[in-house]
Amino acid sequence: MSLLMYFMLDLAMDPLDDLRISTAPNKEAAIEARIHALQLDQPWYQRYLSWLGKFVTGDLGTAWRTQESVNRLLGGAIITTIQLVLAATLIAIALGVLVGIISALRQYTAFDYAITFVSFVLYSLPVFWVAVLLKQFMAIGVNDFLNYPTVNWTWVTIFSIVAGLFWAGALGGELKRSLLVFGVATVVSFGSLAFILASGWLSQPSLGVVGVGVIGVAVAIAVTAIFAGMANKLALYSALTTAVVGIVVYIGVQWLFYYVPMNWGWMFLLLAVAIGVGLLIGWLFGGPDRAVSMRGGAVTAVLMAGLTFVDRIMQGWREYFNHPDIKGRPIATIGAETPGFQGDFWLLGLDRFTHLLLPTIALVLISFASYTRYQRGSMLEVLGQDYIRTARAKGLSERIVVVRHALRNALLPLASVVPVDVITLIGGAVITETIFGWSGMGRMFVVSLRGSETDPVMAYVMITGALAIIANLVADYLYALLDPRIQVTG
């Protein structure tokens, strides 16, 4: 580097830039990076073509302020964003589709109007305002409560009544049935909340073998009622047998979790084994439709595996709560993990969950509304088709009409929406990441734009743009693959 070039660079720099270069480990690289950033005498198209040539070869440039490769910077940001947004998107899709379908089936009822009102309210909320409220009430408020627990019976009663109204509206039926469902749901909700808050369960939460067993049996019955119908006894026996096997396995894997260091590889392996066992049980029971029994067994096995995993995470709560780095404030308000926190797989997973909690809730509340309205409209359109009226006229049960005929076709339009939402997740959630201090793609873009970091901004735009194109292509081909009425021609 010539002295003349350094002198010219020095005239263009502010004192802060001079300090960064003087303290950089590699001063030559820092000076070259700054010269590259200050080459404004070249026409814009030459600078762009120069950058594009490097981009094609896989070199995304350098962030000159930190002297960090953009490739490395993007790698970490993409992983962080996927961890943050993927869970929120999947939860929002699942809840939105479920509530949208129920709302369509209960069209023009009080439940439908309530869901419509709540959806529009959530959709109109600004995410930064939601994030601030979550920090205040779900983090600061909950952390204070966990340290000084007191039971507010008024709020417990109100929540129980709201839960009763929700289930009464969702299940529908005649007035007598609705009143019965409301009463049972209200009493169960009140009793569950009273036990959780008054017994000290929150200080050392755990499902235990009894909790896993009760929930597992309830899940098996619900899965059978939805996918097979209670008249299909072999499908019911398949799901219940899978739940019983899950209870036995729950007891056995406690030894495995205690003596064998766990990682995500182990978790996915155990999940694959659980799915295989569920499919095998369903195949052995068979029934009028063996595939239905196998599907019920597999779904039950997945849910039992999830309950076992959640229970083991809960078992580390007391140790995590009393950890010196946590200081009795487990619900985090900023960052993706606690700085300097050390622990085993379960404690690290619990730490990641507490940091994911608030931003996930914020994203779910906003995106849940759009999925609900979209699925409701799609379901209503399908329910008005001639083949649905024909199926009912043939005497088919309402469950078969809804699940086997209407639901499959109502989910079809989601093929053009979900791939776009999932693939473009890498674009990040700019506001959410900034408020909660997650160093993902969105925050990287804002910081780079504010600091006039050309290379990271250009890389972000190119990657997100390419992913948007890919997402739309995948959506089009997936829709054509699922809908036999559409053919893809060369």
N, C-alpha and C positions, 0 to 999 in steps of 0.2 A: 504494500500500500504506500503510495507516494505521499510525501509531506504536503504537496499541493492539493491532492485530493482530500486529505484529512483537514486541511485548512478550509477548503470549500465546504466540507461537511460541517465543520465547527461553526461557520457563519449561519448555517441553516438550522442549527439545533438550539433548543432552549436549555437552560441549566439542568433541568431534570433529565433530559436525554443524555447530556454530557456525563451526569452522575451514573446513569445506567451503564453506559459504555465503559467508563473508567473502572467500575466494579464488576464488570462481566468476566467470567472465567476465560473466555476466548474473545479478546478485544478485536482481533481481526475479523472474526465472524460477525461480531456486533456491529462494527463499522460498515462492513459490506451489506448487512441487512438494512441498516439505516440509509445507506446510499441507494439501495434498491427502492426503499420507500419514498425517497426524495427525488427520484428520477422523473420529475414532472415536466422536463423539457421535451420528452418524447411524446409523440401523438398518442392519444388514448388507445387507438386500435393497435398500435405497436406494443404497448404495455400489455394489453389484453391478450394478443396473440402469443406474446412471450410467456405469459402465465398459463395460457391454455396449452401450449406445447409441453410445459412441465406437468400440467394436470393429466394429460393423456398418458404420460410415462409413469404416473403414480406419485409424482412429487407435488404435494399440495402447498408447498412453500413453508415459510417460517414466520412465527409470531415474533416480530423484532423486539418487542418490549420485554418478553420473557425469554427470548432466544430458544423457544421450544418448537419442535417440529409440529406442523399442523396435523400431520398424519397421526402422531402420538396424541395430540390434543383432542382430535376428533374421536379416536378410539375410546378414550376414557369418557368423553362426553356422551357418546352413543350408548355405552353400557349403562351409565347413570340414568339417562333418559328412558331407556327401555325398562329398567327396574322401577322407575317412578310411574310411567304412564301405562305400561302394559297391564298391570294389575287393575288399575282404575278403569281402563277401557273394557276389559273382560267382565268386570263386575257390573259396569254400567250397561253393557250389552245384555247380560243375563237378566238383571233386574228389570231393565227397560222392556225387553221382549216379554217377560213373564207378566208384568203389570199391564202392558199394552194389550196382551191377549185377554186377560181377565176383564179389563175395562171394556173391550169390544163385546165380550160375551154378556156383560151387564150394561149394555147400552141404554142410555137415558134413565139410569137409576141414580140414586144419591151417591153411590160409590163411584160411578162413572163421572159425575159432575165434580166430585171431590178430587179425583185423580187428575181430571182436566185442569182444575183450578191450581192444584199443587204443581203440576207440570209447567204451566205457564209462569207461575211465580218463580220456580227454580230456574227456568230458562232465561228469565229476565234479570237474574241477580248477577252483578259484576263479580268476577272471581276474586278480585283483590279484596272486596268487602267481605265476601264469604271467608277468605283466608284469615282476615283480621279477627272476625268473630270466632272462628275455630281456635285461633291462638288464645283468645281471651277465655272462652268457656270450656273448650275441650282439652286445653293444655294447662293453662294456669289454674282454672277452676277445678279440673279433675285432679291435678297434682296436689292442690290444697286439700281437696276432699280425702284423697288417699292417705295424707298425713294426719288429718283430723276428721275422721269419718263421722258424719251425722246424717240421720235418715230424715228426709223431708217427705212425710206421708202424703201431703197434698199433691206433690208432683208424682209420687208413686201411683196415687189413685187416678189422677188425670191421664197418665200414660197407660194405665191398665184399661181405662174406658176407651181411649183412642184405639188401642190394640183390639179390644172387643168389637168396636164398630168396624174396623178394617176387615177382620175375618168374617163378620156377619155379612158385610157387603160383598166380599170376595166370593164366598161360598154361595150366597144368594138363596133362593128357595122361597117357600111360603113364610108368612109372618111367624108362625109357631116355630118353624125351623130356624129362622133368623134370630128370634129371641133366645132360643136354646144355645145356638152358636155364640151369640153375644155374651150370654151369661157364663158359659164354660170358658171362653177365651179371656174374659175379664178376670174371672177367679184364678185361672192358671197364671195369667200375667202378674196379677197382684201377689200371688203366693210365691212365684219365682223371684220377683224383685225383692219382696220382703225377706226371703231367705238369703239372697245374695248380699243385700245391704246390711241386714241386722245380724247375720251369723259370723261376720268377719271373713267370708269366703273370698273377698277381693284381696285380702292380705296374702293369701296363699291359694290361688285358684287352681282347680283341677277337676276334670270330668270323672276320673276314676273308672273302674270297670263297670260300676252301676250306671253312671251317666252315659258311657259309651254304649252299653247294652240297651238302655231304654231308647236312646236316640237312634241307634242302629235298627232296632225292631220297628220303630215308627217310620224310619226312612224306607225300610223294606216294604211296609204296607203301602206307603204313599207311592213308591215307584210302581208297585204292582197295580194299584188303582188307576194310575195315569196311563201306563203303557200296555197293560194286559187286561185290566178289569178284574174285579174280585171273583168273578165266576170262573176264571182260569186258575184252578187250584194248584196245578203243577207249577205255574209261574210264581204263585204266591209262596209255595214251599221252596222253590229255588231261591227267591230273594231272602226268605227267613233263614234258610240254611246258610246262605252266604253271611248273613248277619251274625249267626251263632259262631260260624268259623272265625269271623272277624273278632268276636269277643275272646275266643280262645287264643288267637294270634296276638291280640293286644296284651294278654298276660305274658306270653312268651317273649315278645320283642322288648319288653322292659329290661330283661337280662341283656339282650343284644345292645340296646341303647346305652346301658350302664358300662359294659365291659369293652365294647368295640368303638373306637373313635369314628364318629359319623361324618359324612360329607354329602354333597348333593348327588354324587354318583350312587351312593348307597340308597338315597331316597328314591331316585328314579328306578333303580333296580327293584326295590321292594314294591313300588307302585306297579311296575310291570308284572311282578309275580302275583300281586293282588288281583289285577285285571284278568290274568290267565286263570287263576283259581275260580273267579266269578264266572267266567265263560265256561269253564269245565263243569261247574255245578249246574249251570243252566242247560248245558248240552246233555248231561246225565239225566236230568229230570224230564227234558223234552217237553211234551205237551202238544196241543193242537198246532202250535206254531213254535218250533224249537228256537227260532231266532229271537222271538219275544222273550222267552225264558232266559236265553243267554244275555240279551241286552239288559234285562232286569238284574241278573246276577252281577254283571260287570259294573253297572251303575252303583249298585249297593256296595260292591267291593271298593270302588273308588271313594265313596263317601265314608266308609268305615276306615279306610286308610287315612283319609283326611282328618277324621276325628282322632285317630291315634297320634298323628303328627301334632295336631293342635294341643292335645293333652300333654304330650312330652314337652312342648314349648312352654306350656303353663307351669310345669313343675319347676322351671328355673326362675320363676317370677320373684320369689322372696330373695334369692341370692342376687338377682339383677337389681332389685329395688334397693337393697342395702349396700350395693357396690360403691366404693369411694368415688368413682368417677360419675356415678349417677346422682348420689346425694339425695335420694328420696324424691327425685323429680323425673319419673320414667317417661312421661309423654313429652317428646322433644318438639321444639318449635322451629328448629333450623338445622340444616345439614343433613347428610345422608347417613352419618354414623357418628358415634361419640368419639372425639379425638383421643387417641391413646388407649381406648378400651380394649382389653384383652380377655379372652375367655374361650370356651370350647364352642363347638358347632351350634349348640342350642342357645347359649348366651349371645353369641354373635347374631344368630337369627332373630332372637328376641329384640336385640338392639336395633337391627335393621327394620323390624316390624314397627317399633315405636316411632322411628323416624319416618316411615312410610305412611303412618296412620292419617295424619292431618292432611297432607297434600292429596292423598288418595280420596279421602272424603270430599275434599273441595272439588276435585275433578269429577267424581261420580255424581255429585249433586247437580252439576251443570250439564253434563252430557246425558245423564239418565233421562231428563225430560224429553230430549229430542228423539231418543230411541223409543220411548213410550208412545209419543204421538205418531211416530212413523209406523210402529207395529200395530197400533190400534187402527189406523186408517187402512193398512194392508189387510188386516183380519176382517174388517167390516166389508171391504170390497169382495173378498173371497166368500164370505157368508151369504152374500147376495147373488152368487152365481147359480145357474140352473142345476148343475150337478149336485150342489148341496141340498137343494129342495128335493131332487130326485132321491138322494140317499135317505133323507128323512121320510119321504113318501114310501120307500121300500121297507120301512120299519126298523132301520138300524138305530142302535142306541145313540144317545147324544154324545157319549164319550167317543164312540167310533167315528161319528160324523166329524167331531171337532179334531180329534187327535190324528186320525188316519187320512182324513180327506181335507179338512180346512187348514189344519196347522201346517202341514207340509207345503202346501201351496202359498200360504201366507208368509212363510219364512223365505220363500224364494226371492222376493225383491231385496232381502237383506244381502244377497250375494253381490249386489252392486254397491252396497254401502260399507259393509264390514271390512272387505279387503282394503278399501281406500283408507278407512280409519286406522286399521292395524298397521299397514305398511308405512303410512306417513307418520307414525308415532315418532320416528327418528327426528322429525322436525322439531320435536320438543314442545313443552308448554312454557312459553316465554314468561308470562306473568307469574304462574305458580312456582316455577323454578327460581325466579328472582326473589319472591317473597319468602319462600322457605329455604333459600340458600342452597339449592341443589345445583351442582356444577355440571349441568347437562347441556344439550345442544341449544336450547332456548337461551339460557343464561350466557353461554359462550358467544352466541350471536350478538346479544345486547352489549356485553362487555367489549367485544371486538369492534363493534360499530361505534361505540362511544370513544374508544381509543384509537380510531382510524386505522385499525388493523386490517389491511386490505386482503391479505391471503386467507385468513380464517373466514372472513365474510364471504369472499368469492367461493371458497370451498363449501360453505354452508348452503349458499344459494344453488350451486350446481348439484349437490347431493340431494337436497330436498326436492328440487325440480325434477331430477331424474327419477326419484322415488315416486313422485306424484304421477308421472307418466306410466311407470311400471304398475302402480296400483290400479290405475284405470284400465290398463290392458288386462291385468289379472281379473279384475271384476267383470269385464266383458266376456272373457273366455270362460270364467267360472259360471256365469249366468247361462251361457250357451251350453255348457256341459250339463247343468242341472235341469234345464228346460228342454225337453225333446222337441218342442215346437220351433226352436231356433237352431239353425245350422250355420256352422262357420265355413265359409267358402274361401278358397285361396284367391 
